């Protein structure tokens, strides 16, 4: 297993969104956060030999991080064609040897049938639901996760713990880990009034 620092360096080549879409809340997952999340999942035995799903995969940061840690396969699900094209290019840049499939689909309506006996691990940085008309987007993603995953790791807006705990309890799952994350986001949309802003988030590991 490579170190977390080495994984972050490998993910530094992953390109972000060329034309981010505000309606999809397309913000890149920073390499340091992705490396931390994937490294934690690997230490917990949730990557090696597993089927890893990256829901709302964007340009592939989390899925490609997992692909560098010996999963059986990685499947990225993303609605945006442009993001999928970038993810395909990013896979070549990263040079992961694990099988990777990119699927154009709505992650809240998964067109997948996972019939083998491998563990299914979901990694995702879903929309936070911060944009008008996209409220509770992360709830819809969790609904999908609950239907397919054995374990999941997901990034949510700060202050989401009470909601996530309630959702997981109602679904019969177990929230095993929760930690805070802070990362910088460069300006992407015209309504942003700063060139860079710091975002506070929360990350959760859930057994379903």
Secondary structure, DSSP 8 states (H G I E B T S, - for coil): ---HHHHHHHHTT----SS--GGGT-----HHHHHHHHHHHHHTTSSTTSEEEEET-TTSHHHHHHHTTT-SEEEEEES-HHHHHHHHHHHHHHT--SEEEEEES-TTS------SSS-EEEEE----S-STT-TTHHHHHHHHHHHH-SEEEEEEETT-HHHHHHHHHHTT-EEEEEEEEEEEEE--STT--SSEEEEEEEEEEEE-
